[in-house]
Amino acid sequence: MRELVIDGRRVADDEPCYVIAEIGHNHGGSLDTARQLIRMASDCGASAAKFQKRDNETLYAQSVLDAPYDGENSFGPTYGAHRAALEFDTNQYLACFEHAKARGLACYATAFDEPSVDFLMALNAPAIKIGSGGLTDHHLLRYAARFGRPIILSTGGGTFADIAAAVDSLSGCPHALLQCTASYPLDAAEADLLVIPALMERYPNTVIGWSSHHPGIALSLGAYVLGARIIEHHVTLNRAGRGTDHAFSLESKGLQTLVEDLEKLRIGFGNGVKTFYESERKPLGKMRRVLTPTGHRIPG
């Protein structure tokens, strides 16, 4: 049976779907907003809250950091100032981790570079997410795998060959693979959900999931039916908020509906055996006909 254990929580076919509430940078640099999003994720029944960690000086060239960045979603006059405004420091991350733990949530982050992996491991993060941009970054994959923590890898922009090479780089490290299309927001026509069962066939011992950038939950429910057992969705307090991810994120009602509907699907699958239920007896008594001694048929 394919399974993965994340912070003591078993992810497998016979367990409730593992739902990651992707906070990312939708906190806008505010620790109070991050705490509110963690509480929302917990109240809605999510399994984990996730952030994004970048070491900006390592990840971006100085020319990129110095470039003007003054659009409606900017948090600073240059791209460097914008990115810096959205990054949490050690104390802020510790506060988020502690707040999530108190509410029964796992909490970790996407690492975009090696210093960010070190940062998260120093905080004893229970898992590491590697985004689609890291799918072909084998140095990053091997570096993260050294720590032995579960790695959740998105596969946007990749081919089956790219995924196979990434899996080789993660050899010996527990991991899950998420079908993903790296477009924001996602057009349903580009979701390629049938990649999920294809990945399940190629990797029979690996948990397969789905990372959504779609504004609704329909694709995620379809992904679960096809075999995804990790569902990742961006979340927000306000879909009209400042930032590029809010518009395709789920607010509280959407996240709660997603979690509830995923559980309805799980218990609704049954076991493949056609069964007569006692709850059917009375309705069928009205609908079915029986043969009388005179040869007439009357409702049962």
C-alpha positions as CSV (number, residue, x, y, z in Angstrom):
1,M,0.0,0.0,0.0
2,R,1.3,3.4,-0.9
3,E,1.6,5.6,2.2
4,L,3.5,8.6,3.6
5,V,3.8,9.8,7.2
6,I,3.9,13.6,7.7
7,D,4.3,14.8,11.3
8,G,2.7,11.6,12.6
9,R,-0.2,11.8,10.2
10,R,-0.5,8.8,7.8
11,V,-1.4,9.6,4.2
12,A,-2.9,6.6,2.4
13,D,-6.0,5.4,0.5
14,D,-7.7,4.2,3.6
15,E,-7.2,7.6,5.4
16,P,-9.0,10.9,5.0
17,C,-7.6,13.0,2.2
18,Y,-4.6,15.1,3.3
19,V,-5.5,18.7,2.6
20,I,-2.7,21.4,2.5
21,A,-3.9,24.9,3.1
22,E,-1.3,26.9,1.0
23,I,-0.9,30.2,2.8
24,G,2.1,31.1,0.7
25,H,2.6,34.8,1.0
26,N,-1.1,35.6,1.2
27,H,-0.4,36.9,4.7
28,G,1.1,40.0,3.1
29,G,4.0,40.1,5.6
30,S,1.6,40.3,8.6
31,L,2.1,37.7,11.4
32,D,-1.4,38.5,12.6
33,T,-2.9,37.6,9.2
34,A,-0.8,34.5,9.1
35,R,-2.3,33.4,12.4
36,Q,-5.8,34.1,11.1
37,L,-5.1,31.9,8.1
38,I,-3.8,29.1,10.3
39,R,-6.9,29.3,12.4
40,M,-9.1,29.3,9.3
41,A,-7.3,26.2,8.0
42,S,-7.7,24.5,11.3
43,D,-11.4,25.4,11.6
44,C,-12.1,24.1,8.1
45,G,-10.5,20.8,8.8
46,A,-7.3,21.1,6.8
47,S,-4.4,18.8,7.6
48,A,-1.5,21.3,7.2
49,A,-0.8,24.9,6.7
50,K,2.1,25.8,4.4
51,F,4.1,28.9,3.7
52,Q,6.8,29.8,1.1
53,K,10.5,30.4,2.1
54,R,13.0,32.1,-0.2
55,D,16.5,33.3,0.5
56,N,16.2,36.3,-1.8
57,E,19.9,37.2,-2.0
58,T,20.7,33.6,-3.2
59,L,17.7,33.1,-5.4
60,Y,17.7,36.4,-7.4
61,A,20.4,38.3,-9.3
62,Q,21.0,41.8,-7.9
63,S,19.7,43.3,-11.1
64,V,16.3,41.6,-10.5
65,L,16.3,42.7,-6.8
66,D,17.0,46.3,-7.9
67,A,14.4,46.4,-10.7
68,P,11.4,48.8,-10.1
69,Y,8.3,47.0,-8.9
70,D,5.4,49.4,-8.4
71,G,2.3,47.6,-9.6
72,E,-1.0,47.2,-7.7
73,N,0.3,44.0,-6.0
74,S,3.7,45.5,-5.0
75,F,4.7,45.6,-1.3
76,G,7.8,47.7,-2.1
77,P,9.3,50.0,-4.7
78,T,11.7,47.4,-6.1
79,Y,11.3,43.7,-6.5
80,G,13.9,43.1,-3.8
81,A,12.0,45.3,-1.4
82,H,8.7,43.6,-2.4
83,R,10.1,40.2,-1.7
84,A,11.7,41.2,1.6
85,A,8.4,42.6,2.8
86,L,6.8,39.2,2.3
87,E,9.5,37.1,4.0
88,F,9.1,36.0,7.6
89,D,12.1,35.7,9.9
90,T,12.9,33.0,12.4
91,N,10.8,34.3,15.2
92,Q,7.8,34.8,12.9
93,Y,8.1,31.3,11.6
94,L,8.4,29.9,15.1
95,A,5.2,31.8,16.0
96,C,3.4,30.3,13.0
97,F,4.7,26.7,13.8
98,E,3.6,27.0,17.4
99,H,0.2,28.4,16.6
100,A,-0.4,25.6,14.1
101,K,0.8,22.9,16.5
102,A,-1.6,24.3,19.2
103,R,-4.5,23.9,16.7
104,G,-3.5,20.4,15.6
105,L,-2.0,21.4,12.2
106,A,1.2,20.4,10.6
107,C,3.1,23.5,9.4
108,Y,6.0,23.7,7.0
109,A,7.0,25.6,3.8
110,T,8.1,25.4,0.2
111,A,11.8,25.8,0.0
112,F,13.0,27.6,-3.1
113,D,16.8,27.2,-2.4
114,E,19.3,25.5,-0.2
115,P,19.6,28.2,2.5
116,S,15.8,28.0,2.8
117,V,16.1,24.2,3.3
118,D,18.6,24.9,6.1
119,F,16.3,27.5,7.6
120,L,13.4,25.1,7.8
121,M,15.4,22.2,9.1
122,A,16.8,24.5,11.8
123,L,13.2,25.0,12.9
124,N,12.5,21.3,12.8
125,A,9.9,21.5,10.0
126,P,8.2,18.1,9.7
127,A,8.3,18.2,5.9
128,I,9.6,20.1,2.9
129,K,7.6,21.2,-0.1
130,I,9.5,21.7,-3.4
131,G,7.5,23.7,-5.9
132,S,7.4,23.1,-9.7
133,G,10.3,25.4,-10.2
134,G,12.5,22.9,-8.3
135,L,11.4,19.8,-10.3
136,T,14.5,19.9,-12.5
137,D,16.8,21.5,-9.9
138,H,18.6,18.2,-8.9
139,H,21.1,19.9,-6.6
140,L,18.2,21.3,-4.6
141,L,16.4,18.0,-4.6
142,R,19.4,16.0,-3.5
143,Y,20.2,18.7,-0.9
144,A,16.7,18.5,0.6
145,A,16.7,14.7,0.5
146,R,19.8,14.5,2.7
147,F,17.7,15.5,5.8
148,G,15.3,12.5,5.4
149,R,12.2,14.5,6.0
150,P,9.2,13.8,3.7
151,I,9.3,15.8,0.5
152,I,6.2,16.9,-1.4
153,L,7.2,17.7,-4.9
154,S,5.0,19.5,-7.4
155,T,5.5,18.6,-11.1
156,G,4.3,21.6,-13.0
157,G,6.0,22.3,-16.3
158,G,7.6,18.8,-16.4
159,T,7.5,15.7,-18.5
160,F,7.4,12.1,-17.3
161,A,11.2,12.0,-18.0
162,D,11.7,15.1,-15.7
163,I,9.7,13.4,-13.0
164,A,11.7,10.2,-13.3
165,A,14.9,12.1,-13.0
166,A,13.6,14.0,-9.9
167,V,12.6,10.8,-8.3
168,D,16.1,9.5,-8.8
169,S,17.4,12.5,-7.0
170,L,15.1,11.9,-4.1
171,S,16.2,8.2,-3.8
172,G,15.9,7.0,-0.3
173,C,13.9,9.9,0.9
174,P,10.2,9.6,1.6
175,H,8.2,11.7,-0.9
176,A,5.0,12.4,-2.7
177,L,4.4,13.6,-6.2
178,L,1.7,16.2,-7.0
179,Q,0.3,16.7,-10.5
180,C,0.4,20.4,-11.1
181,T,0.2,22.9,-14.0
182,A,2.3,25.9,-13.2
183,S,-0.1,28.5,-14.4
184,Y,-1.8,31.1,-12.2
185,P,-4.8,30.9,-12.3
186,L,-5.2,27.5,-13.9
187,D,-7.4,27.0,-16.9
188,A,-9.4,23.7,-16.4
189,A,-8.5,22.6,-20.0
190,E,-4.8,22.5,-18.8
191,A,-5.3,20.6,-15.6
192,D,-4.4,17.1,-17.1
193,L,-6.0,15.2,-14.2
194,L,-5.5,11.9,-16.0
195,V,-1.8,12.3,-15.3
196,I,-2.7,11.3,-11.7
197,P,-3.6,7.7,-12.5
198,A,-0.6,7.6,-14.9
199,L,1.7,8.6,-12.1
200,M,0.1,6.0,-9.8
201,E,0.9,3.3,-12.4
202,R,4.4,4.5,-12.8
203,Y,5.1,4.8,-9.1
204,P,3.0,2.2,-7.3
205,N,4.6,2.8,-3.9
206,T,4.4,6.6,-4.0
207,V,1.5,8.8,-2.7
208,I,0.2,10.9,-5.6
209,G,-1.6,14.2,-5.1
210,W,-2.8,17.4,-6.8
211,S,-1.7,21.0,-6.4
212,S,-4.4,23.3,-7.6
213,H,-4.2,26.9,-8.9
214,H,-7.9,26.8,-10.0
215,P,-10.4,29.2,-8.3
216,G,-12.9,26.4,-7.5
217,I,-12.9,23.0,-6.0
218,A,-14.4,20.8,-8.8
219,L,-11.0,19.8,-10.2
220,S,-9.7,18.9,-6.8
221,L,-12.7,16.6,-6.2
222,G,-12.0,15.0,-9.6
223,A,-8.4,14.6,-8.7
224,Y,-9.4,12.7,-5.5
225,V,-11.6,10.4,-7.4
226,L,-8.7,9.7,-9.8
227,G,-6.5,8.7,-6.9
228,A,-4.9,11.9,-5.5
229,R,-4.5,11.6,-1.7
230,I,-2.9,15.0,-1.1
231,I,-4.8,18.0,-2.2
232,E,-3.1,21.4,-2.0
233,H,-5.1,24.6,-2.4
234,H,-4.1,28.3,-1.9
235,V,-6.2,30.0,0.9
236,T,-7.0,33.6,1.7
237,L,-9.0,35.7,4.0
238,N,-10.1,37.8,1.0
239,R,-10.0,36.9,-2.7
240,A,-9.8,40.6,-3.6
241,G,-6.7,41.0,-1.4
242,R,-3.5,42.6,-2.6
243,G,-1.2,40.0,-4.1
244,T,-1.1,37.8,-7.2
245,D,-2.4,34.6,-5.5
246,H,-5.6,35.8,-3.8
247,A,-7.9,35.6,-6.8
248,F,-7.5,31.8,-7.3
249,S,-7.4,31.0,-3.5
250,L,-10.1,29.6,-1.4
251,E,-11.8,31.6,1.3
252,S,-13.1,29.9,4.5
253,K,-16.3,28.6,3.0
254,G,-14.6,27.2,-0.1
255,L,-12.0,25.4,2.0
256,Q,-14.5,24.0,4.4
257,T,-16.7,22.7,1.5
258,L,-13.6,21.1,-0.1
259,V,-12.7,19.2,3.1
260,E,-16.2,18.1,3.7
261,D,-16.8,17.0,0.1
262,L,-13.5,15.1,0.0
263,E,-14.6,13.1,3.1
264,K,-18.1,12.5,1.6
265,L,-16.3,11.0,-1.4
266,R,-14.1,8.8,0.7
267,I,-16.9,7.3,2.6
268,G,-19.2,7.2,-0.4
269,F,-16.9,5.0,-2.4
270,G,-18.0,1.9,-0.4
271,N,-16.2,-1.4,-1.0
272,G,-17.3,-2.3,-4.5
273,V,-19.9,-4.8,-3.3
274,K,-23.6,-4.2,-4.2
275,T,-25.5,-4.2,-0.9
276,F,-29.1,-4.0,0.2
277,Y,-29.5,-1.5,3.0
278,E,-32.3,-1.4,5.5
279,S,-32.9,2.2,4.6
280,E,-34.0,1.0,1.2
281,R,-36.7,-1.3,2.5
282,K,-39.6,1.2,3.0
283,P,-39.0,3.1,-0.3
284,L,-38.7,-0.2,-2.3
285,G,-41.9,-1.4,-0.6
286,K,-43.7,1.5,-2.3
287,M,-41.9,1.2,-5.7
288,R,-41.7,-2.6,-6.3
289,R,-44.7,-4.6,-7.5
290,V,-45.7,-8.1,-6.3
291,L,-47.8,-10.8,-8.0
292,T,-51.2,-11.4,-6.3
293,P,-53.1,-14.8,-6.3
294,T,-55.3,-13.5,-9.1
295,G,-52.3,-12.7,-11.2
296,H,-52.5,-8.9,-10.8
297,R,-49.4,-6.9,-9.8
298,I,-49.8,-4.3,-7.1
299,P,-47.3,-2.1,-5.4
300,G,-45.4,-4.0,-2.7
